[in-house]
Amino acid sequence: MERTTRSLFGLAAALSIGALSCASTADPHYGTRPAPPVAPRVWAQPPYPQKVVVTEPFLSKAAQETPPQETPAPAAPPQETPAPEAVDPVDAERARNEAAFEDDYLRQKERLFSTHAGLWLAIVDGRLLPADARGRPAPAATLDECVAAADAANAAAHHRFLFRIGEEGDVVYLDPRAPNHSVVGMGLKLALGITASFDPASGAVTWTRAGKSRRFALDRGEFELRLTDPTGRQLAAARVSDSAGYAGYLLVDASLGDLLDAERFEIPGRALLRAGDQIRELRRAHLRVQLPELDLDERVPAAIWGE
């Protein structure tokens, strides 16, 4: 039996070798053909896009707690702090009083004018004075009463308005020369009944009022006139010129205005002085003219030149 099996296996092997021999004999290219192409593998897109996360390198706890040290910049040289500009107390108080004039007085001007025209009011420390028990304006009959109320409120005030109801506000004057010095205008002479005459031979001007006269010697077109503040406390022998072109009462230079405390008797509003194509803005204030020879002692409005 074993021998028979071996014979069968041998026969099968011989047949296989023979078949291969025949195939190689019939096909000269047998064994030299390239292998059939293999289709490339296609990878399917994953169902969800992949996310790439970049992580910072691991730092130890000590490295995390210690901040990086920066090289300090060189210190800048110390700079001097500019000193604050000094505030003029007159300007500061004027601003406060102007606000009260615009916000309080003008709001009730029509009512006050209809019942108190020509009476006196003052504005001191932002308040209208005199005032009644309820704080409402109670205008004074005279300037002296009004000054007393202003002094009682603040006798050391650097600035205050003092005016007759109806005379506040801007006025316009014309002076073709605009000399920037003290001038007596036509308004003063007309209001006080003064007649002025000039004598070219003697170079003097004469004022006449109610039958009385006062002669003034001229020096470079100027003469000396006694002026005071409205209370008569401050006195100045002012050098003025007589101008027929200036329609106002008085035009006073800034230094004379300071000497006569004009900022404590200021009238709200401006004096607009037109000279040619220019308009100069001046302040207004009450001053006092005294001429005993003419029985003259009157308070008049004046325009004050700026600094």
C-alpha positions in Angstrom: 0.0 0.0 0.0 2.7 2.4 0.9 4.5 1.7 -2.3 1.3 2.4 -4.3 0.9 5.8 -2.7 4.4 6.8 -3.5 3.8 5.8 -7.1 0.8 8.0 -7.3 2.6 11.1 -5.9 5.5 10.6 -8.3 3.2 10.4 -11.2 1.4 13.6 -10.2 4.7 15.4 -9.9 5.9 14.3 -13.3 2.7 15.5 -14.9 3.1 19.0 -13.3 6.6 19.3 -14.5 5.7 18.4 -17.9 2.9 20.9 -18.0 5.2 23.6 -17.0 7.7 22.6 -19.6 5.1 22.8 -22.3 3.9 26.2 -21.3 7.4 27.6 -21.4 8.0 26.0 -24.8 4.7 27.4 -26.3 5.1 31.0 -24.9 8.6 32.5 -25.3 7.7 35.4 -23.1 6.5 33.2 -20.3 8.0 34.4 -17.0 9.1 37.8 -18.4 5.8 39.7 -18.4 5.4 42.4 -15.7 2.9 41.8 -13.0 -0.5 43.3 -13.5 -0.9 46.9 -12.1 -2.2 47.1 -8.7 -4.9 49.7 -8.1 -3.8 52.5 -5.6 -5.4 52.4 -2.3 -7.9 55.2 -1.6 -8.2 56.4 2.0 -11.6 57.6 2.9 -12.0 61.1 4.5 -12.7 60.8 8.1 -16.2 61.7 9.1 -15.0 64.7 11.1 -12.2 67.2 10.3 -9.2 66.7 12.5 -8.1 69.5 14.8 -4.5 70.3 15.4 -3.8 71.6 18.9 -0.5 73.3 19.5 0.5 73.2 23.1 3.0 75.4 24.9 6.1 73.7 26.1 5.9 72.4 29.6 7.1 74.9 32.2 8.0 73.9 35.7 6.1 75.5 38.5 9.1 77.7 39.5 9.3 79.0 35.9 5.6 79.7 35.9 5.7 81.7 39.1 8.8 83.7 38.2 8.0 86.4 35.7 10.7 87.3 33.1 13.0 90.0 34.2 13.1 93.1 32.0 16.1 95.4 31.8 14.9 98.7 33.4 15.0 101.7 31.1 17.3 104.5 32.2 15.5 107.0 34.4 14.4 110.2 32.7 15.9 113.4 34.1 13.5 115.1 36.5 11.4 117.8 34.9 10.4 121.0 36.6 6.6 121.3 37.1 5.5 124.7 35.8 4.0 126.8 38.5 0.3 127.5 38.0 -0.5 130.9 36.6 -1.7 133.3 39.2 -5.4 134.2 38.9 -6.2 137.9 39.1 -8.7 138.3 42.0 -10.4 141.1 40.1 -10.9 138.9 37.0 -12.1 136.0 39.1 -14.7 138.1 40.9 -15.7 139.9 37.7 -16.5 136.5 36.1 -18.7 135.5 39.0 -20.6 138.8 39.0 -21.0 138.7 35.2 -22.6 135.3 35.6 -25.0 136.7 38.2 -25.8 139.6 35.9 -26.6 137.3 32.9 -28.4 134.6 34.9 -30.2 136.5 37.6 -30.6 140.2 36.6 -31.4 139.9 32.9 -34.0 137.2 33.7 -36.0 139.8 35.7 -34.8 143.0 34.0 -38.2 143.8 32.4 -40.1 143.6 35.7 -37.5 145.6 37.6 -37.3 148.3 34.9 -41.1 148.7 34.8 -41.3 149.4 38.6 -37.7 150.5 39.6 -36.2 152.3 36.6 -33.4 154.7 37.7 -32.9 153.1 41.1 -29.6 151.5 42.1 -28.5 147.9 42.3 -25.2 146.3 43.1 -23.8 142.8 42.3 -21.3 141.6 44.9 -20.0 138.0 45.2 -22.5 136.9 42.7 -25.6 138.4 44.5 -28.0 141.2 43.6 -28.1 143.8 46.4 -29.9 145.3 48.2 -32.3 142.4 48.7 -35.4 141.8 50.8 -35.9 139.1 53.4 -36.7 136.6 50.7 -33.5 137.4 48.7 -35.4 139.3 45.9 -33.8 142.5 44.6 -34.9 145.6 46.5 -33.3 148.5 44.6 -32.0 151.5 46.5 -33.1 155.0 46.0 -29.6 156.5 46.0 -26.1 155.4 45.1 -25.0 155.9 48.8 -27.6 153.4 50.0 -26.5 150.9 47.3 -22.9 151.3 48.3 -23.8 150.8 52.0 -25.5 147.5 51.1 -22.6 146.4 49.0 -20.1 147.2 51.8 -22.2 145.3 54.3 -22.1 142.2 52.1 -18.3 142.4 51.5 -16.4 145.6 52.0 -13.2 144.1 50.8 -14.5 142.9 47.4 -12.1 143.4 44.6 -14.8 143.8 42.0 -18.5 144.6 42.0 -21.1 146.0 39.6 -23.0 149.2 40.7 -25.5 150.7 38.3 -28.9 152.3 37.8 -31.6 150.0 36.4 -31.7 150.9 32.7 -28.2 152.2 32.2 -26.6 148.7 32.0 -25.5 147.1 28.7 -23.3 148.2 25.8 -23.0 151.7 24.5 -21.4 152.9 21.3 -19.2 156.0 21.0 -17.4 157.6 18.0 -14.0 159.2 18.3 -12.1 159.6 15.1 -8.8 160.0 17.0 -9.1 157.3 19.7 -6.2 158.9 21.6 -5.9 156.3 24.3 -5.7 158.8 27.1 -8.2 160.7 29.4 -10.8 162.9 27.6 -13.7 165.0 28.7 -16.5 164.5 26.1 -19.5 166.4 24.9 -21.9 164.2 26.9 -20.5 165.5 30.2 -20.7 169.2 29.2 -24.3 168.9 27.9 -25.5 166.9 30.9 -24.0 169.3 33.4 -24.8 172.5 31.5 -21.2 173.5 30.9 -20.2 175.8 28.1 -16.5 175.6 27.0 -14.6 178.3 25.1 -11.0 178.3 23.9 -8.8 181.4 23.8 -6.0 180.9 21.3 -4.1 184.0 22.5 -3.6 182.7 26.0 -3.9 179.0 25.1 -6.5 178.4 27.8 -10.0 176.9 27.9 -12.8 178.4 30.0 -15.8 176.4 31.4 -18.9 178.4 32.3 -21.9 177.0 34.3 -24.8 178.9 35.8 -23.0 182.2 35.6 -19.8 180.9 37.1 -16.5 180.3 35.2 -13.3 178.4 35.6 -10.3 179.0 33.5 -7.9 176.1 32.7 -4.4 176.6 31.4 -3.5 174.1 28.7 -0.3 172.1 28.6 0.1 170.2 25.4 -3.7 170.4 24.9 -4.4 169.1 28.4 -5.7 170.6 31.7 -6.1 169.4 35.2 -9.5 168.1 36.4 -10.4 166.8 39.9 -11.9 163.3 39.8 -12.8 160.9 42.6 -14.5 157.5 43.0 -18.3 157.8 43.6 -17.8 157.8 47.4 -15.1 160.5 47.3 -12.6 158.2 49.1 -10.1 158.1 46.2 -9.0 161.4 44.7 -6.9 162.2 41.6 -5.9 165.3 39.8 -6.4 163.9 36.3 -4.9 165.4 33.2 -7.5 165.4 30.5 -8.1 167.0 27.1 -11.4 168.6 26.0 -12.7 166.7 23.0 -15.5 167.8 20.8 -15.4 164.5 18.9 -16.1 162.2 21.8 -19.8 162.0 22.6 -19.5 160.3 26.0 -18.9 161.7 29.4 -15.4 160.7 30.4 -12.7 158.6 28.7 -10.2 157.6 31.3 -6.8 155.7 30.9 -6.3 152.4 32.7 -3.9 153.7 35.4 -6.3 156.5 36.4 -9.1 153.9 36.5 -7.1 151.7 38.9 -6.3 154.7 41.1 -10.0 155.5 41.4 -11.1 151.9 42.1 -13.1 151.8 38.9 -13.4 148.0 39.2 -15.5 148.4 42.4 -18.0 150.7 40.7 -18.2 149.0 37.3 -21.3 149.2 35.1 -22.3 146.0 33.4 -21.7 146.2 29.7 -19.0 147.6 27.4 -18.2 151.0 25.8 -17.6 150.3 22.1 -15.4 153.0 20.8 -15.4 153.3 17.0 -12.4 154.9 15.4 -12.3 154.5 11.6 -12.6 150.8 10.8 -11.6 149.8 14.3 -13.8 149.1 17.3 -12.2 149.2 20.8 -13.9 147.6 23.8 -13.7 149.5 27.0 -15.2 148.9 30.4 -17.7 151.2 32.0 -17.7 152.6 35.6 -19.0 155.5 37.7 -16.7 158.3 38.6 -17.2 161.7 40.3 -16.3 165.1 38.9 -15.7 167.9 41.4 -15.4 171.6 40.5 -16.1 173.8 43.6 -15.7 177.0 41.4 -18.7 175.9 39.4 -20.7 174.3 42.3 -20.1 171.1 40.5 -20.0 167.7 42.3 -21.6 165.0 40.1 -21.3 161.3 39.5 -21.1 160.4 35.8 -20.5 157.2 33.8 -17.0 156.8 32.3 -15.3 154.5 29.8 -12.1 153.0 31.0 -9.2 152.0 28.7 -7.9 148.5 29.1 -4.3 147.7 30.1 
